[in-house]
Amino acid sequence: MEHIWDEAKQLQDKIVEWRRVLHRFPEIGLDLPRTAEFVKRQLTASGVEYQTYQNHSGITAVIGHGPGKTIGIRADMDGLPIKEETGLS
């Protein structure tokens, strides 16, 4: 389990960068073309297979293969209509 933590720490800066990119163009609801394209590009670059769907922007990906325990992770991709009032980007 410790190796997973180490791998996650190595990805932290990249994940923060991705979050900042995605927050620049928040999309609301189930139609998320820019967000979905961004996620698909990252999955493809990482060599992760994924499946998309006809009627919404959902993406299903499987990371790793083999025997043993399986962990499911679900994440929302849509944004919230919030106006930034701090003056920060």
Sine and cosine of phi, psi and omega as CSV:
sin_phi,cos_phi,sin_psi,cos_psi,sin_omega,cos_omega
0.00,0.00,-0.50,0.87,-0.03,-1.00
-0.90,0.43,-0.58,0.81,0.00,-1.00
-0.90,0.44,-0.53,0.85,0.05,-1.00
-0.91,0.43,-0.68,0.73,0.03,-1.00
-0.87,0.49,-0.70,0.71,0.01,-1.00
-0.88,0.47,-0.68,0.74,0.04,-1.00
-0.89,0.45,-0.66,0.75,0.02,-1.00
-0.89,0.45,-0.66,0.75,0.02,-1.00
-0.89,0.46,-0.59,0.80,0.01,-1.00
-0.92,0.39,-0.45,0.89,0.00,-1.00
-1.00,0.01,-0.14,0.99,-0.15,-0.99
-0.82,0.57,-0.75,0.66,-0.03,-1.00
-0.88,0.47,-0.65,0.76,0.01,-1.00
-0.91,0.42,-0.66,0.75,-0.01,-1.00
-0.92,0.39,-0.63,0.78,0.07,-1.00
-0.88,0.47,-0.67,0.74,0.04,-1.00
-0.87,0.49,-0.71,0.70,0.02,-1.00
-0.87,0.50,-0.69,0.72,0.00,-1.00
-0.87,0.50,-0.67,0.74,0.00,-1.00
-0.91,0.41,-0.63,0.78,0.06,-1.00
-0.88,0.47,-0.75,0.66,-0.05,-1.00
-0.90,0.43,-0.54,0.84,-0.01,-1.00
-0.95,0.31,-0.24,0.97,0.03,-1.00
-0.97,0.25,-0.36,0.93,0.01,-1.00
-0.65,-0.76,0.91,0.42,-0.01,-1.00
-0.89,0.46,0.71,-0.71,0.06,-1.00
-0.91,-0.42,0.60,-0.80,-0.11,-0.99
-0.93,-0.37,0.63,-0.77,0.08,-1.00
1.00,-0.06,-0.49,-0.87,-0.06,-1.00
-0.99,-0.17,-0.18,0.98,0.02,-1.00
-0.99,-0.16,0.99,-0.15,-0.13,-0.99
-0.80,-0.60,0.88,0.47,-0.14,-0.99
-0.88,0.48,-0.70,0.72,-0.03,-1.00
-0.94,0.35,-0.67,0.74,0.01,-1.00
-0.90,0.43,-0.72,0.69,-0.01,-1.00
-0.88,0.47,-0.67,0.75,0.03,-1.00
-0.89,0.46,-0.65,0.76,0.04,-1.00
-0.87,0.49,-0.74,0.67,-0.01,-1.00
-0.89,0.45,-0.68,0.73,0.01,-1.00
-0.89,0.45,-0.64,0.77,0.04,-1.00
-0.88,0.48,-0.67,0.75,0.00,-1.00
-0.92,0.38,-0.66,0.75,0.03,-1.00
-0.90,0.43,-0.70,0.72,0.02,-1.00
-0.88,0.48,-0.71,0.70,0.00,-1.00
-0.88,0.47,-0.47,0.88,-0.01,-1.00
-1.00,-0.01,-0.03,1.00,0.00,-1.00
0.97,0.26,0.42,0.91,-0.03,-1.00
-0.99,-0.15,0.79,-0.61,0.05,-1.00
-0.97,0.25,0.57,-0.82,0.00,-1.00
-0.53,-0.85,0.25,-0.97,0.02,-1.00
-0.80,-0.60,0.65,-0.76,0.09,-1.00
-0.92,-0.40,0.08,-1.00,-0.10,-0.99
-0.74,-0.67,0.42,-0.91,-0.06,-1.00
-0.94,0.33,-0.70,0.72,-0.23,-0.97
-0.99,-0.16,0.06,1.00,0.04,-1.00
-0.33,-0.94,0.09,-1.00,-0.09,-1.00
-1.00,-0.02,0.20,0.98,-0.01,-1.00
-0.88,0.48,0.49,-0.87,0.02,-1.00
-0.70,-0.71,0.71,-0.70,0.09,-1.00
-0.90,-0.44,0.78,-0.62,0.00,-1.00
-0.77,-0.64,0.52,-0.85,0.09,-1.00
-0.88,-0.47,0.84,-0.54,0.00,-1.00
-0.94,-0.34,0.91,-0.42,0.01,-1.00
1.00,0.03,0.37,-0.93,0.01,-1.00
-0.55,-0.84,0.52,-0.86,0.09,-1.00
0.67,-0.74,0.02,-1.00,-0.02,-1.00
-0.96,0.26,0.27,-0.96,0.06,-1.00
0.93,-0.37,-0.17,-0.98,-0.06,-1.00
-0.94,0.34,0.45,-0.89,0.04,-1.00
-0.86,-0.51,0.66,-0.75,0.04,-1.00
-0.88,-0.47,0.77,-0.64,0.07,-1.00
-0.98,-0.22,0.68,-0.73,0.04,-1.00
-0.79,-0.62,0.73,-0.68,0.03,-1.00
-0.86,-0.52,0.66,-0.75,0.01,-1.00
-0.64,-0.77,0.66,-0.75,0.13,-0.99
-0.98,0.18,0.57,-0.82,0.02,-1.00
-0.92,-0.39,-0.20,0.98,-0.05,-1.00
-0.99,0.13,0.41,-0.91,-0.03,-1.00
-0.99,-0.17,0.03,-1.00,0.06,-1.00
-0.91,-0.41,0.60,-0.80,0.00,-1.00
-0.98,0.21,0.98,0.18,-0.05,-1.00
-0.91,-0.42,0.72,-0.69,0.06,-1.00
-1.00,-0.04,0.84,-0.54,0.00,-1.00
-0.96,0.29,0.85,-0.53,-0.04,-1.00
-0.92,-0.40,0.09,1.00,-0.05,-1.00
-1.00,0.03,-0.27,0.96,-0.09,-1.00
1.00,0.05,-0.06,1.00,0.04,-1.00
-0.99,0.13,0.41,-0.91,0.02,-1.00
-0.96,0.28,0.00,0.00,0.00,0.00
